Amino acid sequence: MITAKFVKPRAFPWNSARVPEQVDRLQNISGDLSLNREELWEIGREDRLGFRKQTPSLSFSATQYEYGSMKFWYDLANKEDPASGDDHYIDLDDLTTKKCELAAFLTDEDDVFVGTIYLPNIRVNGFSINIGDPDAIVERSFDLISEKYRIIDGEYFAYDSASVSVIGNKVITLSPVPVEYATGKYIYRVLRVRAGAVTNLAEGTDTNQWSYATGDVTVRDCEVSDLIKVYYVSATAYDTLWTDNDTVPQTLQADYCEIYMKVGTGARIYRLQSVGIDVSFEREDHKEIGNSEVVQTGVTSKTVTISLNRFGENFTLEQILAGDGTMPDIDPEEFVENVQLLVKIYDDKLHSNFKIGYLCTGLTPSTLGFTQDVQANMESSNALIGTNMKISDDESEVALL
């Protein structure tokens, strides 16, 4: 049997010089592949003509304990670890067109390697940050999409890369050595990163193509500082696939959090029972005639939805949204726009060491609700919507504006 402790998840960003790395603190990963097959019939035929095999669609989800690290965010955004003085943050625009590969390396309880589940062309379709109750562990959940996944039976998904120092053809001797995964096929993908742009190169011997022979990949027409990334199948692991990460917090909890809202002036919000941030992308990814894969990716709209739930005690939050706490009459139709909400998460109950923050701006209130059950406290809920969000482990980058 394959149990959680024998599954080693790993992310392989496409762009930038960011290297593949394990994904820490995952609690759940699941995927559903729809093969999108359509029955075909014709007039005059009694039996089915056959099936039309359309491009599959993969829906993949992952839930991760919040632990204050930007690593997986950077993987999804294809961003390198920031150098001194560089920005730490990512925003929603950083996630709209970026791709990465994901792999789960599987070993059974007898310590026998079973194989790899390989998910190519992964894009972000949405994500959420959830503080479920005052005693909860803060969680991140990711909604990811692609067109397929592959099962590599008994072999490893492997990776190698090389930087180009001389103009011309670049020969990369792969280590470990590739194995044939289909007749005459050894290499899944060759990417070239040049001046911040990533190109998925075609196999062949023409300009800007690659070819494979006896352990070597040759990439044509390279320029100085190009980065070449090669993805393939091997009989041995390309690197150490898992190292227990005990240098970062195990989890970050609800009582480590501070929630702020700003309308004119900023104020910390108290008595909240749950906080949810949900981000969804309206994706518009396109194929082309003659190719079954997605060749253009994009997002037509982004939606950030904030849910704030609390016990009915007073109307402090509604007064903030009204923009004027001096008047007794609060009309929700007159709630202000351009609200800011900030979730700051620390690594202890004293809130002494900032770990990560989520700043949502340009919000407008969307719903206001009250619930009163018999023999129960009143519950109040507020929801806000917007289109902007910033994530950073640098406190100065997520300060209220």
C-alpha positions in Angstrom: 0.0 0.0 0.0 1.0 3.6 -0.6 0.4 5.9 2.4 1.0 9.6 2.9 4.5 9.2 4.4 5.7 7.5 1.2 4.5 10.2 -1.2 7.1 12.8 -2.0 5.5 15.9 -3.7 7.7 18.2 -5.7 7.2 21.3 -7.9 9.1 22.2 -11.1 8.7 25.8 -12.1 8.9 26.7 -15.8 10.3 30.2 -15.8 13.3 31.8 -14.0 16.2 30.0 -12.5 14.2 28.6 -9.7 15.1 25.0 -9.1 12.6 22.1 -8.3 11.8 21.7 -4.7 9.6 19.6 -2.4 6.3 21.0 -1.3 6.1 21.1 2.5 3.1 20.9 4.9 0.7 19.4 2.3 -2.4 17.8 4.0 -4.3 16.7 0.9 -3.7 16.4 -2.8 -6.3 15.1 -5.2 -7.0 15.2 -8.9 -9.8 14.3 -11.3 -9.0 13.7 -15.0 -11.9 14.0 -17.4 -11.1 12.2 -20.6 -13.8 14.2 -22.5 -14.8 11.4 -24.9 -17.8 11.9 -27.1 -19.9 9.0 -28.6 -20.1 9.1 -32.4 -23.1 7.8 -34.3 -24.3 8.0 -37.9 -27.6 7.7 -39.6 -28.1 4.1 -40.9 -25.8 2.4 -38.4 -27.3 0.4 -35.6 -24.2 0.3 -33.4 -22.0 3.1 -32.2 -19.5 4.5 -34.8 -16.9 5.1 -32.1 -15.6 7.8 -29.9 -14.1 11.2 -30.4 -11.2 11.7 -28.1 -11.1 15.4 -27.1 -8.4 17.1 -25.1 -8.7 15.9 -21.5 -9.1 18.3 -18.6 -7.5 17.9 -15.2 -8.8 19.5 -12.0 -6.2 19.2 -9.2 -6.5 20.5 -5.6 -4.0 20.8 -2.8 -4.4 21.8 0.8 -1.4 23.0 2.8 -0.9 24.1 6.4 0.1 27.8 6.6 3.7 27.9 7.8 4.8 31.3 6.7 6.9 30.3 3.8 6.7 31.9 0.3 8.3 28.8 -1.3 5.2 27.3 -2.9 3.9 30.7 -3.9 7.2 31.4 -5.7 7.0 28.0 -7.4 3.5 28.8 -8.8 4.6 32.3 -9.7 7.9 31.1 -11.2 9.8 33.6 -9.1 13.3 33.2 -7.8 14.1 33.7 -4.1 14.6 37.5 -3.8 18.1 38.9 -3.5 18.8 41.6 -0.9 16.8 44.6 -1.7 14.4 42.8 -4.1 10.7 42.6 -3.7 9.4 39.6 -1.8 5.8 39.8 -2.7 3.7 38.3 -5.4 0.3 39.5 -6.6 -2.4 38.0 -8.6 -0.9 39.0 -12.0 2.1 36.9 -11.1 -0.1 33.8 -11.2 -2.2 34.3 -14.3 0.1 32.9 -17.1 2.8 31.0 -15.2 3.1 27.3 -15.4 4.9 24.6 -13.5 5.1 20.8 -13.4 4.2 18.8 -10.3 5.3 15.3 -9.5 4.5 12.9 -6.7 7.1 10.1 -6.2 5.5 7.0 -4.7 7.0 4.2 -2.6 5.1 1.4 -0.9 5.3 0.2 2.7 7.9 -2.4 1.7 10.2 0.5 0.6 9.7 -0.5 -3.0 9.6 2.4 -5.4 6.3 2.2 -7.4 6.5 5.1 -9.8 5.6 8.7 -10.3 2.5 10.6 -11.0 3.5 13.5 -13.2 1.3 16.6 -13.8 2.5 18.8 -16.6 1.4 22.3 -17.6 -0.1 23.2 -14.2 -1.8 26.6 -13.9 -3.5 28.3 -11.0 -7.3 28.5 -11.3 -7.8 29.9 -7.8 -6.8 29.6 -4.2 -8.1 30.3 -0.7 -6.7 31.2 2.8 -8.9 29.9 5.5 -9.0 30.6 9.3 -11.8 28.3 10.2 -12.4 29.2 13.9 -10.4 30.7 16.8 -8.7 27.4 17.5 -8.0 26.4 13.9 -4.8 26.0 12.0 -4.6 28.4 9.1 -4.8 26.6 5.8 -4.0 27.4 2.2 -6.0 25.6 -0.5 -5.1 25.6 -4.2 -7.2 25.0 -7.3 -5.0 24.0 -10.2 -5.8 22.9 -13.7 -4.1 21.2 -16.6 -5.0 18.9 -19.6 -3.5 15.6 -18.4 -1.4 13.7 -16.0 0.9 10.8 -16.6 1.6 7.6 -14.6 5.2 6.6 -14.9 5.2 3.0 -13.8 8.3 2.0 -11.8 10.4 5.0 -13.1 11.2 8.5 -11.9 10.2 11.8 -13.3 13.7 13.4 -13.8 15.1 16.9 -14.3 18.3 18.4 -15.5 19.3 22.0 -16.4 22.3 23.9 -17.8 23.3 27.5 -18.3 24.6 28.7 -21.7 28.0 30.5 -21.7 28.8 30.4 -25.5 26.6 31.3 -28.5 25.5 28.3 -30.6 24.4 24.8 -29.9 24.3 23.6 -26.3 24.9 19.9 -25.5 23.6 18.7 -22.2 24.7 15.3 -20.9 21.8 14.2 -18.8 22.3 12.7 -15.3 20.7 10.3 -14.5 20.5 8.8 -18.0 17.0 8.8 -19.6 15.0 5.7 -20.2 12.7 5.1 -23.1 9.1 5.9 -22.0 7.5 5.2 -25.4 8.8 3.9 -28.7 11.6 6.2 -29.6 10.7 8.7 -26.9 13.0 9.7 -24.1 12.4 13.4 -23.4 9.1 14.9 -22.2 10.0 18.6 -22.5 12.8 21.0 -23.1 12.3 24.6 -22.0 14.5 27.6 -22.7 14.4 30.6 -20.4 15.8 33.7 -22.1 15.6 37.2 -20.7 12.7 36.4 -18.5 10.6 34.6 -21.2 10.2 30.8 -21.3 9.8 28.9 -24.6 8.7 25.3 -24.9 11.0 24.1 -27.6 10.0 21.6 -30.3 11.9 18.5 -31.1 13.8 18.5 -34.4 16.9 19.7 -36.1 15.8 23.1 -37.3 16.4 26.5 -35.7 15.6 26.7 -32.0 14.8 23.0 -31.7 16.3 20.2 -29.7 17.3 16.6 -30.4 18.3 13.6 -28.3 20.9 10.9 -28.8 22.6 8.5 -26.3 22.1 10.5 -23.2 22.7 14.0 -24.7 20.2 16.7 -25.5 21.4 19.2 -28.1 19.6 22.6 -28.1 20.2 24.7 -31.2 20.8 28.4 -31.5 21.4 29.3 -27.9 22.5 32.7 -26.6 24.7 33.5 -23.7 22.8 33.3 -20.3 20.0 31.1 -21.7 18.8 28.6 -19.2 17.8 25.2 -20.5 15.5 22.9 -18.5 15.0 19.2 -19.5 12.2 16.9 -18.2 12.4 13.2 -18.8 12.1 9.7 -17.3 14.9 7.9 -15.5 15.5 4.7 -13.6 17.0 6.5 -10.6 16.1 9.7 -8.8 17.7 12.8 -10.2 18.2 14.3 -6.7 17.3 13.7 -3.0 13.5 13.8 -3.3 12.6 14.6 0.3 14.2 16.1 3.4 12.2 16.7 6.6 11.9 20.5 7.0 12.1 21.2 10.7 13.6 24.7 10.3 10.2 26.4 9.8 7.1 26.4 11.9 5.0 23.2 12.0 1.9 25.3 11.6 0.6 28.8 12.1 -2.7 29.0 14.1 -5.6 31.3 14.3 -4.5 32.9 17.6 -1.3 34.0 15.8 -3.3 36.2 13.4 -4.2 39.8 13.4 -7.0 41.1 11.0 -7.0 44.8 10.0 -9.5 46.8 7.9 -8.9 50.3 6.5 -11.5 52.8 5.4 -9.9 56.2 5.7 -8.0 55.0 8.8 -7.0 51.5 9.6 -8.3 49.5 12.6 -7.8 46.0 13.9 -10.9 43.9 13.9 -11.8 41.8 17.0 -14.3 39.1 17.9 -14.0 37.4 14.5 -14.9 33.7 14.5 -13.7 32.8 11.0 -12.0 34.5 8.1 -11.9 33.3 4.5 -10.1 34.7 1.4 -11.1 33.1 -1.8 -9.5 33.9 -5.1 -10.8 32.7 -8.5 -9.6 33.3 -12.0 -11.7 33.4 -15.1 -9.2 31.6 -17.3 -9.1 31.8 -21.1 -6.5 29.3 -22.2 -6.3 28.5 -25.9 -5.1 25.7 -28.2 -4.2 26.0 -31.9 -5.1 24.1 -35.1 -2.7 21.2 -35.4 -1.9 20.9 -31.7 -3.8 19.3 -28.9 -2.0 21.2 -26.1 -2.7 24.7 -24.7 -0.4 27.2 -26.3 -1.7 30.4 -24.9 -2.7 31.0 -21.3 -4.4 34.0 -19.8 -7.0 35.3 -17.4 -9.9 37.7 -18.3 -10.9 38.5 -14.8 -9.9 38.0 -11.2 -12.2 37.9 -8.2 -11.2 38.1 -4.5 -14.0 37.3 -2.0 -13.6 38.0 1.7 -15.8 36.3 4.3 -15.8 37.6 7.8 -18.0 35.9 10.4 -18.5 36.8 14.1 -21.0 36.6 16.9 -23.5 39.5 17.0 -22.2 41.7 19.8 -22.2 45.3 18.4 -22.0 47.1 15.0 -18.3 48.1 15.0 -17.5 46.4 11.7 -20.6 47.9 10.1 -19.6 51.4 11.4 -16.2 50.9 9.7 -17.8 50.0 6.4 -20.2 53.0 6.8 -17.2 55.3 6.9 -18.7 57.4 9.7 -19.0 56.1 13.2 -20.6 59.2 14.5 -24.1 58.7 13.1 -26.6 56.2 14.6 -28.2 55.2 11.3 -26.2 52.7 9.3 -27.5 52.1 5.8 -25.7 49.2 4.1 -26.5 50.7 0.7 -24.2 53.5 1.6 -21.3 51.4 2.6 -18.0 52.8 1.3 -15.9 51.4 -1.5 -12.1 50.9 -1.8 -11.9 49.0 1.5 -8.5 47.3 2.5 -8.2 44.1 4.5 -5.0 42.8 5.9 -4.3 39.4 7.4 -1.0 39.4 9.3 0.3 36.0 10.6 2.9 35.7 13.3 4.8 32.6 14.6 3.6 32.8 18.2 0.7 33.9 20.4 2.6 37.1 21.4 2.5 38.2 17.8 6.2 39.1 18.1 7.6 37.7 14.8 5.9 38.4 11.6 5.8 35.5 9.1 3.5 36.3 6.2 0.7 38.7 5.3 -2.2 38.8 2.8 -3.3 42.3 1.7 -6.5 42.7 -0.2 -7.3 46.2 -1.6 -10.0 47.8 -3.7 -12.7 45.9 -1.9 -16.4 46.7 -1.8 -18.9 45.2 0.6 -21.2 42.7 -1.2 -23.3 40.9 1.4 -24.4 41.5 5.0 -26.1 38.8 7.0 -27.5 37.9 10.5 -28.6 34.6 11.8 -30.4 34.0 15.1 -31.3 30.4 16.1 -33.3 29.5 19.2 -31.2 29.4 22.4 -28.1 30.5 20.5 -26.0 33.6 20.1 -26.7 35.8 17.1 -24.2 35.3 14.3 -23.2 38.1 11.9 -21.5 37.8 8.5 -19.9 40.2 6.1 -18.6 39.6 2.6 -16.4 41.9 0.4 -15.3 41.5 -3.1 -12.4 42.9 -5.1 -9.7 42.1 -7.7 -6.4 42.9 -6.0 -4.2 40.9 -3.6 -0.6 40.9 -2.5 1.2 38.1 -0.5 4.6 38.7 1.2 6.8 37.6 4.1 8.1 41.2 4.2 5.9 43.1 6.6 6.6 46.5 4.9 5.2 45.2 1.6 1.8 44.3 2.9 1.2 47.5 5.0 -2.2 49.1 4.7 -2.0 51.8 2.0 
